[in-house]
Amino acid sequence: INRLVMEAAADGTGAFVIGVDVGTRSVRAGIVDTATGRVVGWGVRQVALANPCRDHYEQSSQEIWAACGHAIRTAMQQAETNNGGHAVNVTGLAFDATCSLVVVGEDGSEPLSVTAKSNTAQEGHPPRDVILWMDHRAASQTTRINACPEAKPLLAYVGGTISPEMESPKLMWLKEELPETWQKAKHFMDLADYLTYRATGSLVRSLCTTTCKWTYQAHLRSSPGATNDCVGWNDAYWRAIGLGDLVDEKYVRIGTTMKPMGEPLGNGLTEQAAAELGSGLKPGIAVGVSIIDAHAGGLALLAADPQDSKEPADKQSINWDERLALISGTSACHMAVASAERRIDGVWGPYYSAMVPDMWLTEAGQSAAGALLDHVLTTHSAYPALCETAEKTQKSIFQILNETLRKQAEEEGLPTLAHLTKEYHILDFHHGNRSPLADPTLKGMVCGLQLSDGSSLQHLAMCYLAAIQSLAYGTKHIVDTLNSRGYKINTLYITGGSAQNDIFVQQHADATGCTIVLPEDPNRSVVVGAAMLAAVASGKYKSVPEAMQHMSRVERVVQPASASSAAAMYHQAKYKVYSLMWQHQRMYQDLMRNV
């Protein structure tokens, strides 16, 4: 890294930008070489997540902004160390963030609380003003929107039903449950847009955030007679769901100007923001229009060349229909793009120019991915002993679990490691199903419990494997659904911490039958996606696709088991069990509905 930084700094290009990724539990910042996409400085800062009651998840925008500064300063220090103690010339900055809702008050005022009146304890912290993406408090508002006739034209662009994870149900909840907060709010913003607002003072919203989470219809911006960006808002929809005051205000609180991701904002970084973020950032450096975190991962992945052929990665040289980006974090997002709109029941989109410019985005996902694995592990009685072993051996818990599975499969003489779960099945709907069933009422299920399960490491490892397989079958369900509507997906581009887990990767390959392409540094790909936007904003590249071409890097390719193999046949049978589990659960719901 030292050599790469010093060479890039010495060539006179000043080709460094900062990408900032605000995830569910942490902020990560990377100093990125725009010529190669390599991260040369890295910083991380944890952020608190409050769960005051069931389905309510909240954060503080003040804490998130402070964490951005801490992560950036750490990354800058590391980059300077790698550059022989000399400063690196940063020319641009861009953010990605979870699709969380920020309630913005008057400048200088105390943050406006989004905490329900029945849960007002703040535990010594500033009022929490962020409703997290995974918050499902607006379930009843979501049901009412989905039953509203005026909503139908818009629902066609979110898979037929809106999700409680989107912003308009949450706005309804705020107005109905916290009317004082609603009245005092100066702006309602997606978290990614809030961060660029803090950085530049610009109220411009991102086409990504507004189109994907706010029911904005970006494709109408170029329609005949369109005179301003507000043409993408649907007046009848907002009035029908009880938020007509937003229309009467001419949308000033949710956005009147939307721009493509990577466009430079205002006059760049303000003096105040430069001082708050620190580490020698220069006021006036370019700040690009932001993007949702998973979508930044999509940018970092989808143009990568598995053969490393160095051919130009424009639309003519890539068969987009065959590629699916899987960004695996707390949840999992599955991103595909096409040149024509494809409406798919139960799958969000199609969204125009919401990730790759001039392409229609299809966005599927699983509401719990890393969160499911955490749940399965931490609730098992063997988890404390696993952590103790990891500390003693200086190995990660996943190394130990994977070694345990391999040893157990070998001792039992099984055809494949996957066969360890033959009598144990998990349905991964612990936070509902996002896609393609689009049903937040569905629950997780387990089949195969025994009194003799005990607290052994072997049993914990088997549960962990079954959870991984369940996630893989959820991805297969998504792939099959997309392929039934015009896609021809045969390759998964995976990033996130799970992409470094060989068993997670191979189970996904074998369960879906897809080739897996892994980036050079899976933990940092989302930051690189944000950095691509900074590179465009700073003028290094003329377009987002050009930045994708130059800054995407492939580490390795994993092939699935052959269709006739024992592994493939096992997963075919187990996927049928998975499908029956959610079908049976719906039967149980019908039986119990009126009792």
PyMOL commands that set and color helices and strands:
alter all, ss='L'
color gray80, all
select helices_A, chain A and resi 2-10+61-82+117-119+139-146+149-155+167-177+179-184+191-200+207-213+218-222+229-232+235-240+244-248+271-277+293-302+320-322+370-378+383-393+397-412+417-421+451-453+457-483+497-500+502-512+522-537+544-551+566-592
alter helices_A, ss='H'
color red, helices_A
select strands_A, chain A and resi 16-22+26-33+39-46+50-53+56-59+90-97+101-104+130-131+187-190+205-206+258-259+286-287+291-292+323-328+332-338+348-352+360-366+425-427+445-447+491-495+515-519+554-558
alter strands_A, ss='S'
color yellow, strands_A
deselect
rebuild
show_as cartoon
